[in-house]
């Protein structure tokens, strides 16, 4: 007589897991809904955008985008967009160049009291931005660096460097020490180890750090508003120019907000896999 082995009955999905899935979908919809509403409003005329309640089925038009790009004779946004791209990209590169060896020293080759060093880095982010606004303005004025894009590059580098070191330290701490020791036995020097051994392994963390620094630099408004004028005006400062004494042109503001947000959205979408890997690196040991 042979024993017949029956397959276990299929496991039912727990109601708790289904509820969490529904909550996650609702949260995602709530986050995306304002963006979709901004996109829809940007294609409406000013009259349709100002109606209360808003008219969802109103006719679509590109007038707001024509006005934003200066087709009808208005101010061109390209200088402000180029300034934002320059300040964000260059400062992010500077941050990576400075933060990578510092994070290496704090993780793979830790210095004494390295936790105190990390706390000092984070403590610099606790200072209210307004508290440092006047000293930085006076320094830039006396140095003749007002309305200069390089002032923003230096400032954004200093602002993002502490958080970059803190993030990359947790990423580099996951690099196996045995690989570095093997490279040292083969005669590799420190620049070679950093560039050819550590950097490829920690690439998701480096990409996540770069994306965070780029977003912070691109979205920064207060210092750019105070320290720039016409030559070094950035995209967020250009966006505030749509709030005039004549009122708020909602459709034009939505069109401008969408265009200015596109670089950040595109960068996040292109590097989403690296961002998820980098932010989750070191979370589970």
For each residue, the residues with C-beta under 8 A, 3 or more apart:
1:
2:
3:
4:
5:
6:
7:
8: 11
9:
10:
11: 8
12:
13: 17 18
14: 17 18
15: 18 19
16: 19 20
17: 13 14 20 21
18: 13 14 15 21 22
19: 15 16 22 23
20: 16 17 23 24
21: 17 18 24 25
22: 18 19 25 26
23: 19 20 26 27
24: 20 21 27 28
25: 21 22 28 29
26: 22 23 29 30
27: 23 24 30 31
28: 24 25 31 32
29: 25 26 32 33
30: 26 27 33
31: 27 28 34 35
32: 28 29 35 36
33: 29 30 36 37
34: 31 37 38
35: 31 32 38 39
36: 32 33 39 40
37: 33 34 40 41
38: 34 35 41 42 254 257 258
39: 35 36 42 43 254 258
40: 36 37 43 44 56
41: 37 38 44 49 54 250 251 254
42: 38 39 64 65 251 254 255 257 258
43: 39 40 60 61 62 64 251
44: 40 41 48 49 55 58 59 60 61 64 251
45: 48 49 58 59 61 63 251
46: 49 50 64 249 250 251 252
47: 50 51
48: 44 45 51 54 55 58 59 251
49: 41 44 45 46 54 250 251 254
50: 46 47 250
51: 47 48 54 55 58
52:
53:
54: 41 48 49 51
55: 44 48 51 58
56: 40
57:
58: 44 45 48 51 55
59: 44 45 48
60: 43 44
61: 43 44 45 64
62: 43 65 66
63: 45 66 67 251
64: 42 43 44 46 61 67 68 251 252 254 255
65: 42 62 68 69 255 259
66: 62 63 69 71 72
67: 63 64 70 71 72 74 252 255
68: 64 65 74 77 252 255 256 259
69: 65 66 76 77
70: 67 73 74 75 76 77
71: 66 67 74
72: 66 67
73: 70
74: 67 68 70 71
75: 70 238 241
76: 69 70 79
77: 68 69 70 80 81 235 238 256 259
78: 81 82
79: 76 82 83 233
80: 77 83 84 233 234 235 237 238
81: 77 78 84 85 235 238 260
82: 78 79 85 86
83: 79 80 86 87 149 152 228 232 233 234 235
84: 80 81 87 88 218 234 235 236 260 263
85: 81 82 88 89 263
86: 82 83 89 90 149 153
87: 83 84 90 91 149 152 153 156 217 224 234
88: 84 85 91 92 156 214 217 218
89: 85 86 92 93 214
90: 86 87 93 94 153
91: 87 88 94 95 152 153 154 156 157 160 213 217
92: 88 89 95 96 160 210 213 214 217
93: 89 90 96 97
94: 90 91 97 98 153 157
95: 91 92 98 99 157 160 161 164 209 210 213
96: 92 93 99 100 164 206 209 210 213
97: 93 94 100
98: 94 95 101 102 157 161
99: 95 96 102 103 161 164 165 168 209
100: 96 97 103 104 168 194 199 206
101: 98 104 105 194
102: 98 99 105 106 165
103: 99 100 106 107 164 165 168 169 171 172
104: 100 101 107 108 109 172 194 198
105: 101 102 108 109 110 111
106: 102 103 110 111 114 117 118 165 169
107: 103 104 110 168 169 170 172 173 175
108: 104 105 172 173 175 177 180 198
109: 104 105
110: 105 106 107 114
111: 105 106 114 117
112:
113: 116 117
114: 106 110 111 117 118
115: 118 119
116: 113 119 120
117: 106 111 113 114 120 121
118: 106 114 115 121 122 165 166 169
119: 115 116 122 123
120: 116 117 123 124
121: 117 118 124 125 161 162 163 165 166
122: 118 119 125 126 162 163 166
123: 119 120 126
124: 120 121 127 162
125: 121 122 162 163
126: 122 123
127: 124 131 132
128: 131 132
129: 132 133 222 223
130: 133 222
131: 127 128
132: 127 128 129 135 136
133: 129 130 136 137 222 223 226
134: 137 138
135: 132 138 139
136: 132 133 139 140 155 223 227
137: 133 134 140 141 146 226 227
138: 134 135 141 142
139: 135 136 142 143
140: 136 137 143 145 146 148 151 227
141: 137 138 144 146
142: 138 139
143: 139 140
144: 141
145: 140 148 150 151
146: 137 140 141 151 227 228 229
147: 227 228 229 230 231 232
148: 140 145 151 152 231 232
149: 83 86 87 152 153 228 231 232
150: 145 153 154
151: 140 145 146 148 154 155 227 232
152: 83 87 91 148 149 155 156 220 223 224 227 228 232 234
153: 86 87 90 91 94 149 150 156 157
154: 91 150 151 157 158
155: 136 151 152 158 159 223 227
156: 87 88 91 152 153 159 160 213 216 217 220
157: 91 94 95 98 153 154 160 161
158: 154 155 161
159: 155 156 216 220
160: 91 92 95 156 157 163 164 212 213 216 217
161: 95 98 99 121 157 158 164 165
162: 121 122 124 125 165 166
163: 121 122 125 160 166 167 212 213 216
164: 95 96 99 103 160 161 167 168 209 212 213
165: 99 102 103 106 118 121 161 162 168 169
166: 118 121 122 162 163 169 170
167: 163 164 170 171 205 208 209 212 278
168: 99 100 103 107 164 165 171 172 202 205 206 209
169: 103 106 107 118 165 166 172 173
170: 107 166 167 173 174 205 281 282
171: 103 167 168 174 202 204 205 206 208 209 278 281 282
172: 103 104 107 108 168 169 175 198 202 205
173: 107 108 169 170 282
174: 170 171 202 281 282
175: 107 108 172 179 180 198 201 202
176: 179 180
177: 108 180 181
178: 181 182
179: 175 176 182 183 197 201
180: 108 175 176 177 183 184 193 197 198
181: 177 178 184 185
182: 178 179 185 186
183: 179 180 186 188 192 193 196 197
184: 180 181 187 188 193
185: 181 182
186: 182 183
187: 184
188: 183 184 192 193 196 197
189: 192 193
190: 193 194
191: 194 195
192: 183 188 189 195 196 197
193: 180 183 184 188 189 190 196 197 198
194: 100 101 104 190 191 197 198 199
195: 191 192 198 199
196: 183 188 192 193 199 200
197: 179 180 183 188 192 193 194 200 201
198: 104 108 172 175 180 193 194 195 201 202
199: 100 194 195 196 202 203 206
200: 196 197 203
201: 175 179 197 198
202: 168 171 172 174 175 198 199 205 206 281
203: 199 200 206 207 274
204: 171 207 208 274 277 278 281
205: 167 168 170 171 172 202 208 209 277 278 281
206: 96 100 168 171 199 202 203 209 210 278
207: 203 204 210 211 271 274 275 278
208: 167 171 204 205 211 212 271 274 275 277 278 279 281
209: 95 96 99 164 167 168 171 205 206 212 213 278
210: 92 95 96 206 207 213 214
211: 207 208 214 215 267 268 271 274 275
212: 160 163 164 167 208 209 215 216
213: 91 92 95 96 156 160 163 164 209 210 216 217
214: 88 89 92 210 211 217 218 264 267
215: 211 212 218 219 264 267 268
216: 156 159 160 163 212 213 219 220
217: 87 88 91 92 156 160 213 214 220
218: 84 88 214 215 235 236 263 264
219: 215 216 236 264
220: 152 156 159 216 217 223 224 234 236
221: 224 225 236 237 240
222: 129 130 133 225 226
223: 129 133 136 152 155 220 226 227
224: 87 152 220 221 227 228 232 233 234 236 237
225: 221 222 228 236 237 240
226: 133 137 222 223
227: 136 137 140 146 147 151 152 155 223 224 232
228: 83 146 147 149 152 224 225 231 232 233 234 237
229: 146 147 232 233
230: 147 233
231: 147 148 149 228
232: 83 147 148 149 151 152 224 227 228 229
233: 79 80 83 224 228 229 230 237 238
234: 80 83 84 87 152 220 224 228 237 238
235: 77 80 81 83 84 218 238 239 260
236: 84 218 219 220 221 224 225 239 240 260
237: 80 221 224 225 228 233 234 240 241
238: 75 77 80 81 233 234 235 241 256 260
239: 235 236 242 253 256 257 260
240: 221 225 236 237 243
241: 75 237 238 244
242: 239 248 249 252 253 256
243: 240 248 253
244: 241 247
245:
246:
247: 244
248: 242 243 253
249: 46 242 252 253
250: 41 46 49 50 253 254
251: 41 42 43 44 45 46 48 49 63 64 254 255
252: 46 64 67 68 242 249 255 256
253: 239 242 243 248 249 250 256 257
254: 38 39 41 42 49 64 250 251 257 258
255: 42 64 65 67 68 251 252 258 259
256: 68 77 238 239 242 252 253 259 260
257: 38 42 239 253 254 260 261
258: 38 39 42 254 255 261 262
259: 65 68 77 255 256 262
260: 81 84 235 236 238 239 256 257 263
261: 257 258 264 265
262: 258 259 265 266
263: 84 85 218 260 266 267
264: 214 215 218 219 261 267 268
265: 261 262 268 269
266: 262 263 269 270
267: 211 214 215 263 264 270 271
268: 211 215 264 265 271 272 275
269: 265 266 272
270: 266 267
271: 207 208 211 267 268 274 275
272: 268 269 275 276
273: 276 277
274: 203 204 207 208 211 271 277 278
275: 207 208 211 268 271 272 278 279
276: 272 273 279 280
277: 204 205 208 273 274 280 281
278: 167 171 204 205 206 207 208 209 274 275 281
279: 208 275 276 283
280: 276 277 283 284
281: 170 171 174 202 204 205 208 277 278
282: 170 171 173 174 285
283: 279 280
284: 280
285: 282
